[in-house]
């Protein structure tokens, strides 16, 4: 439910007793699995909130009705698990064959059809920016300085997380989920250079000299340098 923002908002409103009835189209738009159903139902029961499905007939006021719903959810979850396994199998097979899975490429990569197959290749439009990230970091050993440099030089919407991802993701030397040379035209850097950068990153971690907690860490930022 982490990505279901409106569902979470509805649950919070239910906890505050803002309504008496929930009406939805079909069950799979409301509950995704048995565990989710019982957690939500406990909240609704506590607040005396009922629900009704417009296209499916479920009566949770009787023992038989609740049992019917439980069986339905068990079967639905089993089918969902099987579908997920099939999808994972297809994805793993694609990865082994070095075929692209749309939507999984980090910054600096794109999908291109080669000999009838979708392959991951470097994005030539931003290749110079990605290489500058590696070069600048190796020269100055600072992610923050690298971020500021890339922003000033290219005016791109990078953040600290993006810089960290480029420097630490094995994708950039062509490796993905156990498959070497997954990137069709090679990664941006060699495995040896990637390992060197990981050592620099670890060396660059600053150890705190005391154990004080600073309550404004990560909240207050410099308006000039964003530190």
CNS distance restraints for C-alpha pairs under 8 A (distance, minus, plus):
assign (resid   1 and name CA) (resid   5 and name CA) 7.84 0.50 0.50
assign (resid   1 and name CA) (resid   7 and name CA) 7.58 0.50 0.50
assign (resid   1 and name CA) (resid   8 and name CA) 7.32 0.50 0.50
assign (resid   4 and name CA) (resid   8 and name CA) 6.29 0.50 0.50
assign (resid   5 and name CA) (resid   9 and name CA) 6.16 0.50 0.50
assign (resid   6 and name CA) (resid  10 and name CA) 6.12 0.50 0.50
assign (resid   7 and name CA) (resid  11 and name CA) 6.30 0.50 0.50
assign (resid   8 and name CA) (resid  12 and name CA) 6.26 0.50 0.50
assign (resid   9 and name CA) (resid  13 and name CA) 6.22 0.50 0.50
assign (resid  10 and name CA) (resid  14 and name CA) 6.11 0.50 0.50
assign (resid  11 and name CA) (resid  15 and name CA) 6.30 0.50 0.50
assign (resid  11 and name CA) (resid  40 and name CA) 7.23 0.50 0.50
assign (resid  11 and name CA) (resid  43 and name CA) 7.86 0.50 0.50
assign (resid  12 and name CA) (resid  16 and name CA) 6.58 0.50 0.50
assign (resid  13 and name CA) (resid  17 and name CA) 6.30 0.50 0.50
assign (resid  13 and name CA) (resid  18 and name CA) 5.55 0.50 0.50
assign (resid  13 and name CA) (resid  19 and name CA) 7.69 0.50 0.50
assign (resid  14 and name CA) (resid  18 and name CA) 5.96 0.50 0.50
assign (resid  14 and name CA) (resid  19 and name CA) 6.73 0.50 0.50
assign (resid  14 and name CA) (resid  43 and name CA) 7.28 0.50 0.50
assign (resid  14 and name CA) (resid  44 and name CA) 6.69 0.50 0.50
assign (resid  14 and name CA) (resid  47 and name CA) 7.21 0.50 0.50
assign (resid  14 and name CA) (resid  49 and name CA) 7.63 0.50 0.50
assign (resid  15 and name CA) (resid  43 and name CA) 6.58 0.50 0.50
assign (resid  15 and name CA) (resid  44 and name CA) 7.72 0.50 0.50
assign (resid  15 and name CA) (resid  47 and name CA) 6.95 0.50 0.50
assign (resid  17 and name CA) (resid  47 and name CA) 6.16 0.50 0.50
assign (resid  17 and name CA) (resid  49 and name CA) 7.98 0.50 0.50
assign (resid  19 and name CA) (resid  49 and name CA) 7.24 0.50 0.50
assign (resid  20 and name CA) (resid  48 and name CA) 7.14 0.50 0.50
assign (resid  20 and name CA) (resid  49 and name CA) 4.80 0.50 0.50
assign (resid  20 and name CA) (resid  50 and name CA) 6.46 0.50 0.50
assign (resid  21 and name CA) (resid  49 and name CA) 5.56 0.50 0.50
assign (resid  21 and name CA) (resid  50 and name CA) 4.92 0.50 0.50
assign (resid  21 and name CA) (resid  51 and name CA) 5.38 0.50 0.50
assign (resid  21 and name CA) (resid  52 and name CA) 7.58 0.50 0.50
assign (resid  22 and name CA) (resid  49 and name CA) 7.56 0.50 0.50
assign (resid  22 and name CA) (resid  50 and name CA) 6.38 0.50 0.50
assign (resid  22 and name CA) (resid  51 and name CA) 4.44 0.50 0.50
assign (resid  22 and name CA) (resid  52 and name CA) 6.27 0.50 0.50
assign (resid  23 and name CA) (resid  51 and name CA) 5.69 0.50 0.50
assign (resid  23 and name CA) (resid  52 and name CA) 4.88 0.50 0.50
assign (resid  23 and name CA) (resid  53 and name CA) 5.91 0.50 0.50
assign (resid  23 and name CA) (resid  54 and name CA) 6.98 0.50 0.50
assign (resid  24 and name CA) (resid  29 and name CA) 7.35 0.50 0.50
assign (resid  24 and name CA) (resid  30 and name CA) 7.08 0.50 0.50
assign (resid  24 and name CA) (resid  51 and name CA) 7.87 0.50 0.50
assign (resid  24 and name CA) (resid  52 and name CA) 6.54 0.50 0.50
assign (resid  24 and name CA) (resid  53 and name CA) 5.19 0.50 0.50
assign (resid  24 and name CA) (resid  54 and name CA) 6.19 0.50 0.50
assign (resid  25 and name CA) (resid  29 and name CA) 7.12 0.50 0.50
assign (resid  25 and name CA) (resid  53 and name CA) 5.60 0.50 0.50
assign (resid  25 and name CA) (resid  54 and name CA) 5.04 0.50 0.50
assign (resid  25 and name CA) (resid  55 and name CA) 5.72 0.50 0.50
assign (resid  25 and name CA) (resid  56 and name CA) 7.92 0.50 0.50
assign (resid  26 and name CA) (resid  30 and name CA) 7.19 0.50 0.50
assign (resid  26 and name CA) (resid  53 and name CA) 5.64 0.50 0.50
assign (resid  26 and name CA) (resid  54 and name CA) 6.66 0.50 0.50
assign (resid  26 and name CA) (resid  55 and name CA) 5.72 0.50 0.50
assign (resid  26 and name CA) (resid  56 and name CA) 6.17 0.50 0.50
assign (resid  27 and name CA) (resid  31 and name CA) 6.15 0.50 0.50
assign (resid  27 and name CA) (resid  53 and name CA) 6.67 0.50 0.50
assign (resid  27 and name CA) (resid  56 and name CA) 7.43 0.50 0.50
assign (resid  28 and name CA) (resid  32 and name CA) 5.85 0.50 0.50
assign (resid  31 and name CA) (resid  36 and name CA) 6.20 0.50 0.50
assign (resid  31 and name CA) (resid  37 and name CA) 5.49 0.50 0.50
assign (resid  32 and name CA) (resid  36 and name CA) 6.55 0.50 0.50
assign (resid  32 and name CA) (resid  37 and name CA) 7.50 0.50 0.50
assign (resid  32 and name CA) (resid  77 and name CA) 7.47 0.50 0.50
assign (resid  33 and name CA) (resid  37 and name CA) 6.34 0.50 0.50
assign (resid  33 and name CA) (resid  73 and name CA) 6.43 0.50 0.50
assign (resid  33 and name CA) (resid  74 and name CA) 7.72 0.50 0.50
assign (resid  33 and name CA) (resid  76 and name CA) 7.66 0.50 0.50
assign (resid  33 and name CA) (resid  77 and name CA) 5.61 0.50 0.50
assign (resid  34 and name CA) (resid  38 and name CA) 6.40 0.50 0.50
assign (resid  34 and name CA) (resid  70 and name CA) 7.43 0.50 0.50
assign (resid  34 and name CA) (resid  73 and name CA) 5.83 0.50 0.50
assign (resid  34 and name CA) (resid  74 and name CA) 6.67 0.50 0.50
assign (resid  34 and name CA) (resid  77 and name CA) 7.31 0.50 0.50
assign (resid  35 and name CA) (resid  39 and name CA) 6.32 0.50 0.50
assign (resid  36 and name CA) (resid  40 and name CA) 6.16 0.50 0.50
assign (resid  37 and name CA) (resid  41 and name CA) 5.83 0.50 0.50
assign (resid  38 and name CA) (resid  42 and name CA) 5.98 0.50 0.50
assign (resid  39 and name CA) (resid  43 and name CA) 6.75 0.50 0.50
assign (resid  40 and name CA) (resid  44 and name CA) 6.32 0.50 0.50
assign (resid  41 and name CA) (resid  45 and name CA) 5.93 0.50 0.50
assign (resid  42 and name CA) (resid  46 and name CA) 6.15 0.50 0.50
assign (resid  43 and name CA) (resid  47 and name CA) 6.47 0.50 0.50
assign (resid  44 and name CA) (resid  48 and name CA) 5.90 0.50 0.50
assign (resid  44 and name CA) (resid  49 and name CA) 4.85 0.50 0.50
assign (resid  44 and name CA) (resid  50 and name CA) 6.90 0.50 0.50
assign (resid  45 and name CA) (resid  49 and name CA) 6.12 0.50 0.50
assign (resid  45 and name CA) (resid  50 and name CA) 7.72 0.50 0.50
assign (resid  52 and name CA) (resid  58 and name CA) 7.71 0.50 0.50
assign (resid  53 and name CA) (resid  57 and name CA) 6.73 0.50 0.50
assign (resid  53 and name CA) (resid  58 and name CA) 7.15 0.50 0.50
assign (resid  58 and name CA) (resid  65 and name CA) 6.28 0.50 0.50
assign (resid  58 and name CA) (resid  66 and name CA) 8.00 0.50 0.50
assign (resid  58 and name CA) (resid  68 and name CA) 7.74 0.50 0.50
assign (resid  58 and name CA) (resid  69 and name CA) 6.70 0.50 0.50
assign (resid  59 and name CA) (resid  65 and name CA) 4.82 0.50 0.50
assign (resid  59 and name CA) (resid  66 and name CA) 6.90 0.50 0.50
assign (resid  60 and name CA) (resid  65 and name CA) 5.04 0.50 0.50
assign (resid  60 and name CA) (resid  66 and name CA) 4.80 0.50 0.50
assign (resid  60 and name CA) (resid  69 and name CA) 7.60 0.50 0.50
assign (resid  61 and name CA) (resid  65 and name CA) 6.79 0.50 0.50
assign (resid  61 and name CA) (resid  66 and name CA) 7.25 0.50 0.50
assign (resid  62 and name CA) (resid  66 and name CA) 6.26 0.50 0.50
assign (resid  63 and name CA) (resid  67 and name CA) 6.21 0.50 0.50
assign (resid  64 and name CA) (resid  68 and name CA) 6.08 0.50 0.50
assign (resid  65 and name CA) (resid  69 and name CA) 6.27 0.50 0.50
assign (resid  66 and name CA) (resid  70 and name CA) 6.17 0.50 0.50
assign (resid  67 and name CA) (resid  71 and name CA) 6.25 0.50 0.50
assign (resid  68 and name CA) (resid  72 and name CA) 6.17 0.50 0.50
assign (resid  69 and name CA) (resid  73 and name CA) 6.16 0.50 0.50
assign (resid  70 and name CA) (resid  74 and name CA) 6.18 0.50 0.50
assign (resid  71 and name CA) (resid  75 and name CA) 6.23 0.50 0.50
assign (resid  72 and name CA) (resid  76 and name CA) 6.10 0.50 0.50
assign (resid  73 and name CA) (resid  77 and name CA) 5.96 0.50 0.50
assign (resid  74 and name CA) (resid  78 and name CA) 6.14 0.50 0.50
assign (resid  75 and name CA) (resid  79 and name CA) 6.22 0.50 0.50
assign (resid  76 and name CA) (resid  80 and name CA) 6.14 0.50 0.50
assign (resid  77 and name CA) (resid  81 and name CA) 6.08 0.50 0.50
assign (resid  78 and name CA) (resid  82 and name CA) 6.24 0.50 0.50
assign (resid  79 and name CA) (resid  83 and name CA) 6.15 0.50 0.50
assign (resid  80 and name CA) (resid  84 and name CA) 6.12 0.50 0.50
assign (resid  81 and name CA) (resid  85 and name CA) 6.18 0.50 0.50
assign (resid  82 and name CA) (resid  86 and name CA) 6.21 0.50 0.50
assign (resid  83 and name CA) (resid  87 and name CA) 6.16 0.50 0.50
assign (resid  84 and name CA) (resid  88 and name CA) 6.11 0.50 0.50
assign (resid  85 and name CA) (resid  89 and name CA) 6.09 0.50 0.50
assign (resid  86 and name CA) (resid  90 and name CA) 6.24 0.50 0.50
assign (resid  87 and name CA) (resid  91 and name CA) 6.16 0.50 0.50
assign (resid  88 and name CA) (resid  92 and name CA) 6.02 0.50 0.50
assign (resid  89 and name CA) (resid  93 and name CA) 6.12 0.50 0.50
assign (resid  90 and name CA) (resid  94 and name CA) 6.20 0.50 0.50
assign (resid  91 and name CA) (resid  95 and name CA) 6.19 0.50 0.50
assign (resid  91 and name CA) (resid 101 and name CA) 7.16 0.50 0.50
assign (resid  92 and name CA) (resid  96 and name CA) 6.21 0.50 0.50
assign (resid  93 and name CA) (resid  97 and name CA) 6.31 0.50 0.50
assign (resid  94 and name CA) (resid  98 and name CA) 6.10 0.50 0.50
assign (resid  94 and name CA) (resid  99 and name CA) 4.95 0.50 0.50
assign (resid  94 and name CA) (resid 100 and name CA) 7.04 0.50 0.50
assign (resid  94 and name CA) (resid 101 and name CA) 7.44 0.50 0.50
assign (resid  95 and name CA) (resid  99 and name CA) 5.62 0.50 0.50
assign (resid  95 and name CA) (resid 100 and name CA) 7.07 0.50 0.50
assign (resid  95 and name CA) (resid 101 and name CA) 7.70 0.50 0.50
assign (resid  95 and name CA) (resid 176 and name CA) 7.90 0.50 0.50
assign (resid  95 and name CA) (resid 177 and name CA) 7.74 0.50 0.50
assign (resid  95 and name CA) (resid 179 and name CA) 7.24 0.50 0.50
assign (resid  95 and name CA) (resid 182 and name CA) 7.55 0.50 0.50
assign (resid  96 and name CA) (resid 179 and name CA) 6.51 0.50 0.50
assign (resid  98 and name CA) (resid 119 and name CA) 6.84 0.50 0.50
assign (resid  98 and name CA) (resid 179 and name CA) 7.82 0.50 0.50
assign (resid  98 and name CA) (resid 182 and name CA) 5.21 0.50 0.50
assign (resid  98 and name CA) (resid 183 and name CA) 7.52 0.50 0.50
assign (resid  98 and name CA) (resid 184 and name CA) 7.60 0.50 0.50
assign (resid  99 and name CA) (resid 117 and name CA) 6.66 0.50 0.50
assign (resid  99 and name CA) (resid 118 and name CA) 5.61 0.50 0.50
assign (resid  99 and name CA) (resid 119 and name CA) 5.16 0.50 0.50
assign (resid  99 and name CA) (resid 120 and name CA) 7.26 0.50 0.50
assign (resid 100 and name CA) (resid 111 and name CA) 6.52 0.50 0.50
assign (resid 100 and name CA) (resid 118 and name CA) 5.34 0.50 0.50
assign (resid 100 and name CA) (resid 119 and name CA) 4.83 0.50 0.50
assign (resid 100 and name CA) (resid 120 and name CA) 5.42 0.50 0.50
assign (resid 101 and name CA) (resid 105 and name CA) 7.97 0.50 0.50
assign (resid 102 and name CA) (resid 111 and name CA) 7.24 0.50 0.50
assign (resid 105 and name CA) (resid 109 and name CA) 5.87 0.50 0.50
assign (resid 105 and name CA) (resid 110 and name CA) 6.70 0.50 0.50
assign (resid 105 and name CA) (resid 120 and name CA) 7.77 0.50 0.50
assign (resid 106 and name CA) (resid 171 and name CA) 7.91 0.50 0.50
assign (resid 107 and name CA) (resid 166 and name CA) 7.71 0.50 0.50
assign (resid 108 and name CA) (resid 122 and name CA) 6.02 0.50 0.50
assign (resid 108 and name CA) (resid 123 and name CA) 5.22 0.50 0.50
assign (resid 108 and name CA) (resid 126 and name CA) 6.05 0.50 0.50
assign (resid 108 and name CA) (resid 127 and name CA) 6.36 0.50 0.50
assign (resid 108 and name CA) (resid 130 and name CA) 6.55 0.50 0.50
assign (resid 109 and name CA) (resid 120 and name CA) 6.65 0.50 0.50
assign (resid 109 and name CA) (resid 121 and name CA) 5.72 0.50 0.50
assign (resid 109 and name CA) (resid 122 and name CA) 4.49 0.50 0.50
assign (resid 109 and name CA) (resid 123 and name CA) 4.75 0.50 0.50
assign (resid 110 and name CA) (resid 120 and name CA) 5.76 0.50 0.50
assign (resid 110 and name CA) (resid 121 and name CA) 5.56 0.50 0.50
assign (resid 110 and name CA) (resid 122 and name CA) 6.13 0.50 0.50
assign (resid 110 and name CA) (resid 123 and name CA) 5.50 0.50 0.50
assign (resid 111 and name CA) (resid 118 and name CA) 6.25 0.50 0.50
assign (resid 111 and name CA) (resid 119 and name CA) 5.56 0.50 0.50
assign (resid 111 and name CA) (resid 120 and name CA) 4.72 0.50 0.50
assign (resid 111 and name CA) (resid 121 and name CA) 6.16 0.50 0.50
assign (resid 112 and name CA) (resid 118 and name CA) 5.50 0.50 0.50
assign (resid 112 and name CA) (resid 119 and name CA) 5.36 0.50 0.50
assign (resid 112 and name CA) (resid 120 and name CA) 6.34 0.50 0.50
assign (resid 112 and name CA) (resid 121 and name CA) 6.66 0.50 0.50
assign (resid 113 and name CA) (resid 117 and name CA) 5.28 0.50 0.50
assign (resid 113 and name CA) (resid 118 and name CA) 4.31 0.50 0.50
assign (resid 113 and name CA) (resid 119 and name CA) 5.97 0.50 0.50
assign (resid 114 and name CA) (resid 118 and name CA) 6.16 0.50 0.50
assign (resid 114 and name CA) (resid 119 and name CA) 6.47 0.50 0.50
assign (resid 119 and name CA) (resid 183 and name CA) 7.34 0.50 0.50
assign (resid 119 and name CA) (resid 184 and name CA) 6.15 0.50 0.50
assign (resid 120 and name CA) (resid 182 and name CA) 7.38 0.50 0.50
assign (resid 120 and name CA) (resid 183 and name CA) 5.17 0.50 0.50
assign (resid 120 and name CA) (resid 184 and name CA) 5.75 0.50 0.50
assign (resid 120 and name CA) (resid 185 and name CA) 7.99 0.50 0.50
assign (resid 121 and name CA) (resid 183 and name CA) 5.61 0.50 0.50
assign (resid 121 and name CA) (resid 184 and name CA) 5.47 0.50 0.50
assign (resid 121 and name CA) (resid 185 and name CA) 5.66 0.50 0.50
assign (resid 121 and name CA) (resid 186 and name CA) 7.56 0.50 0.50
assign (resid 122 and name CA) (resid 127 and name CA) 6.96 0.50 0.50
assign (resid 122 and name CA) (resid 183 and name CA) 7.58 0.50 0.50
assign (resid 122 and name CA) (resid 185 and name CA) 6.94 0.50 0.50
assign (resid 122 and name CA) (resid 186 and name CA) 7.80 0.50 0.50
assign (resid 122 and name CA) (resid 187 and name CA) 7.33 0.50 0.50
assign (resid 122 and name CA) (resid 188 and name CA) 7.73 0.50 0.50
assign (resid 123 and name CA) (resid 127 and name CA) 5.96 0.50 0.50
assign (resid 124 and name CA) (resid 128 and name CA) 7.80 0.50 0.50
assign (resid 126 and name CA) (resid 130 and name CA) 6.51 0.50 0.50
assign (resid 127 and name CA) (resid 131 and name CA) 6.23 0.50 0.50
assign (resid 128 and name CA) (resid 132 and name CA) 6.08 0.50 0.50
assign (resid 129 and name CA) (resid 133 and name CA) 6.39 0.50 0.50
assign (resid 129 and name CA) (resid 150 and name CA) 7.49 0.50 0.50
assign (resid 129 and name CA) (resid 154 and name CA) 7.78 0.50 0.50
assign (resid 130 and name CA) (resid 134 and name CA) 6.76 0.50 0.50
assign (resid 130 and name CA) (resid 166 and name CA) 7.57 0.50 0.50
assign (resid 130 and name CA) (resid 188 and name CA) 7.88 0.50 0.50
assign (resid 131 and name CA) (resid 135 and name CA) 6.15 0.50 0.50
assign (resid 131 and name CA) (resid 188 and name CA) 7.05 0.50 0.50
assign (resid 132 and name CA) (resid 136 and name CA) 5.78 0.50 0.50
assign (resid 132 and name CA) (resid 150 and name CA) 7.77 0.50 0.50
assign (resid 133 and name CA) (resid 137 and name CA) 6.07 0.50 0.50
assign (resid 133 and name CA) (resid 146 and name CA) 6.42 0.50 0.50
assign (resid 133 and name CA) (resid 150 and name CA) 7.17 0.50 0.50
assign (resid 133 and name CA) (resid 163 and name CA) 7.40 0.50 0.50
assign (resid 133 and name CA) (resid 166 and name CA) 7.81 0.50 0.50
assign (resid 133 and name CA) (resid 167 and name CA) 7.86 0.50 0.50
assign (resid 134 and name CA) (resid 138 and name CA) 6.14 0.50 0.50
assign (resid 134 and name CA) (resid 167 and name CA) 6.89 0.50 0.50
assign (resid 135 and name CA) (resid 139 and name CA) 6.24 0.50 0.50
assign (resid 136 and name CA) (resid 140 and name CA) 6.17 0.50 0.50
assign (resid 136 and name CA) (resid 141 and name CA) 7.81 0.50 0.50
assign (resid 136 and name CA) (resid 146 and name CA) 6.02 0.50 0.50
assign (resid 137 and name CA) (resid 141 and name CA) 4.86 0.50 0.50
assign (resid 137 and name CA) (resid 142 and name CA) 5.79 0.50 0.50
assign (resid 137 and name CA) (resid 143 and name CA) 6.43 0.50 0.50
assign (resid 137 and name CA) (resid 145 and name CA) 7.90 0.50 0.50
assign (resid 137 and name CA) (resid 146 and name CA) 5.78 0.50 0.50
assign (resid 138 and name CA) (resid 197 and name CA) 6.99 0.50 0.50
assign (resid 138 and name CA) (resid 200 and name CA) 7.77 0.50 0.50
assign (resid 140 and name CA) (resid 145 and name CA) 7.56 0.50 0.50
assign (resid 140 and name CA) (resid 146 and name CA) 7.87 0.50 0.50
assign (resid 141 and name CA) (resid 200 and name CA) 6.73 0.50 0.50
assign (resid 141 and name CA) (resid 201 and name CA) 7.42 0.50 0.50
assign (resid 141 and name CA) (resid 204 and name CA) 6.79 0.50 0.50
assign (resid 142 and name CA) (resid 146 and name CA) 6.12 0.50 0.50
assign (resid 142 and name CA) (resid 204 and name CA) 7.37 0.50 0.50
assign (resid 143 and name CA) (resid 147 and name CA) 6.08 0.50 0.50
assign (resid 143 and name CA) (resid 160 and name CA) 7.34 0.50 0.50
assign (resid 143 and name CA) (resid 163 and name CA) 6.76 0.50 0.50
assign (resid 143 and name CA) (resid 164 and name CA) 7.17 0.50 0.50
assign (resid 144 and name CA) (resid 148 and name CA) 6.30 0.50 0.50
assign (resid 144 and name CA) (resid 160 and name CA) 6.99 0.50 0.50
assign (resid 144 and name CA) (resid 227 and name CA) 7.69 0.50 0.50
assign (resid 145 and name CA) (resid 149 and name CA) 6.07 0.50 0.50
assign (resid 146 and name CA) (resid 150 and name CA) 6.13 0.50 0.50
assign (resid 146 and name CA) (resid 163 and name CA) 7.72 0.50 0.50
assign (resid 147 and name CA) (resid 151 and name CA) 6.18 0.50 0.50
assign (resid 147 and name CA) (resid 158 and name CA) 7.08 0.50 0.50
assign (resid 147 and name CA) (resid 159 and name CA) 6.91 0.50 0.50
assign (resid 147 and name CA) (resid 160 and name CA) 6.56 0.50 0.50
assign (resid 147 and name CA) (resid 163 and name CA) 6.52 0.50 0.50
assign (resid 148 and name CA) (resid 152 and name CA) 6.08 0.50 0.50
assign (resid 148 and name CA) (resid 225 and name CA) 7.43 0.50 0.50
assign (resid 149 and name CA) (resid 153 and name CA) 5.88 0.50 0.50
assign (resid 150 and name CA) (resid 154 and name CA) 5.73 0.50 0.50
assign (resid 150 and name CA) (resid 155 and name CA) 7.03 0.50 0.50
assign (resid 150 and name CA) (resid 156 and name CA) 7.23 0.50 0.50
assign (resid 150 and name CA) (resid 158 and name CA) 7.87 0.50 0.50
assign (resid 151 and name CA) (resid 155 and name CA) 4.54 0.50 0.50
assign (resid 151 and name CA) (resid 156 and name CA) 5.56 0.50 0.50
assign (resid 151 and name CA) (resid 157 and name CA) 7.19 0.50 0.50
assign (resid 151 and name CA) (resid 158 and name CA) 6.92 0.50 0.50
assign (resid 158 and name CA) (resid 162 and name CA) 5.98 0.50 0.50
assign (resid 158 and name CA) (resid 163 and name CA) 7.18 0.50 0.50
assign (resid 159 and name CA) (resid 163 and name CA) 6.60 0.50 0.50
assign (resid 160 and name CA) (resid 164 and name CA) 6.22 0.50 0.50
assign (resid 161 and name CA) (resid 165 and name CA) 6.06 0.50 0.50
assign (resid 162 and name CA) (resid 166 and name CA) 6.29 0.50 0.50
assign (resid 163 and name CA) (resid 167 and name CA) 6.32 0.50 0.50
assign (resid 164 and name CA) (resid 168 and name CA) 6.05 0.50 0.50
assign (resid 165 and name CA) (resid 169 and name CA) 5.50 0.50 0.50
assign (resid 166 and name CA) (resid 172 and name CA) 6.97 0.50 0.50
assign (resid 167 and name CA) (resid 194 and name CA) 7.76 0.50 0.50
assign (resid 167 and name CA) (resid 197 and name CA) 7.15 0.50 0.50
assign (resid 167 and name CA) (resid 198 and name CA) 7.72 0.50 0.50
assign (resid 168 and name CA) (resid 194 and name CA) 7.82 0.50 0.50
assign (resid 168 and name CA) (resid 198 and name CA) 6.82 0.50 0.50
assign (resid 170 and name CA) (resid 174 and name CA) 6.66 0.50 0.50
assign (resid 170 and name CA) (resid 175 and name CA) 5.29 0.50 0.50
assign (resid 170 and name CA) (resid 176 and name CA) 6.69 0.50 0.50
assign (resid 170 and name CA) (resid 194 and name CA) 7.67 0.50 0.50
assign (resid 171 and name CA) (resid 175 and name CA) 4.85 0.50 0.50
assign (resid 171 and name CA) (resid 176 and name CA) 5.57 0.50 0.50
assign (resid 171 and name CA) (resid 183 and name CA) 7.67 0.50 0.50
assign (resid 171 and name CA) (resid 187 and name CA) 7.11 0.50 0.50
assign (resid 172 and name CA) (resid 187 and name CA) 5.05 0.50 0.50
assign (resid 172 and name CA) (resid 188 and name CA) 5.41 0.50 0.50
assign (resid 172 and name CA) (resid 189 and name CA) 6.48 0.50 0.50
assign (resid 173 and name CA) (resid 181 and name CA) 7.97 0.50 0.50
assign (resid 173 and name CA) (resid 186 and name CA) 7.13 0.50 0.50
assign (resid 173 and name CA) (resid 187 and name CA) 4.12 0.50 0.50
assign (resid 173 and name CA) (resid 188 and name CA) 5.68 0.50 0.50
assign (resid 173 and name CA) (resid 189 and name CA) 5.07 0.50 0.50
assign (resid 173 and name CA) (resid 190 and name CA) 5.45 0.50 0.50
assign (resid 173 and name CA) (resid 191 and name CA) 5.75 0.50 0.50
assign (resid 173 and name CA) (resid 194 and name CA) 6.93 0.50 0.50
assign (resid 174 and name CA) (resid 180 and name CA) 6.25 0.50 0.50
assign (resid 174 and name CA) (resid 181 and name CA) 4.95 0.50 0.50
assign (resid 174 and name CA) (resid 182 and name CA) 5.35 0.50 0.50
assign (resid 174 and name CA) (resid 183 and name CA) 4.77 0.50 0.50
assign (resid 174 and name CA) (resid 186 and name CA) 5.70 0.50 0.50
assign (resid 174 and name CA) (resid 187 and name CA) 4.20 0.50 0.50
assign (resid 174 and name CA) (resid 188 and name CA) 7.54 0.50 0.50
assign (resid 175 and name CA) (resid 179 and name CA) 5.65 0.50 0.50
assign (resid 175 and name CA) (resid 180 and name CA) 4.60 0.50 0.50
assign (resid 175 and name CA) (resid 181 and name CA) 5.86 0.50 0.50
assign (resid 175 and name CA) (resid 182 and name CA) 5.62 0.50 0.50
assign (resid 175 and name CA) (resid 183 and name CA) 7.21 0.50 0.50
assign (resid 175 and name CA) (resid 187 and name CA) 7.91 0.50 0.50
assign (resid 176 and name CA) (resid 180 and name CA) 6.72 0.50 0.50
assign (resid 176 and name CA) (resid 182 and name CA) 6.11 0.50 0.50
assign (resid 181 and name CA) (resid 186 and name CA) 6.27 0.50 0.50
assign (resid 181 and name CA) (resid 187 and name CA) 7.60 0.50 0.50
assign (resid 182 and name CA) (resid 186 and name CA) 7.76 0.50 0.50
assign (resid 183 and name CA) (resid 187 and name CA) 6.02 0.50 0.50
assign (resid 189 and name CA) (resid 193 and name CA) 6.28 0.50 0.50
assign (resid 189 and name CA) (resid 194 and name CA) 6.64 0.50 0.50
assign (resid 190 and name CA) (resid 194 and name CA) 6.22 0.50 0.50
assign (resid 191 and name CA) (resid 195 and name CA) 6.17 0.50 0.50
assign (resid 192 and name CA) (resid 196 and name CA) 6.27 0.50 0.50
assign (resid 193 and name CA) (resid 197 and name CA) 6.26 0.50 0.50
assign (resid 194 and name CA) (resid 198 and name CA) 6.36 0.50 0.50
assign (resid 195 and name CA) (resid 199 and name CA) 6.41 0.50 0.50
assign (resid 196 and name CA) (resid 200 and name CA) 6.37 0.50 0.50
assign (resid 197 and name CA) (resid 201 and name CA) 6.13 0.50 0.50
assign (resid 198 and name CA) (resid 202 and name CA) 6.32 0.50 0.50
assign (resid 199 and name CA) (resid 203 and name CA) 6.14 0.50 0.50
assign (resid 200 and name CA) (resid 204 and name CA) 6.00 0.50 0.50
assign (resid 201 and name CA) (resid 205 and name CA) 6.61 0.50 0.50
assign (resid 216 and name CA) (resid 220 and name CA) 5.93 0.50 0.50
assign (resid 221 and name CA) (resid 226 and name CA) 5.38 0.50 0.50
assign (resid 221 and name CA) (resid 227 and name CA) 5.43 0.50 0.50
assign (resid 222 and name CA) (resid 226 and name CA) 4.73 0.50 0.50
assign (resid 222 and name CA) (resid 227 and name CA) 5.34 0.50 0.50
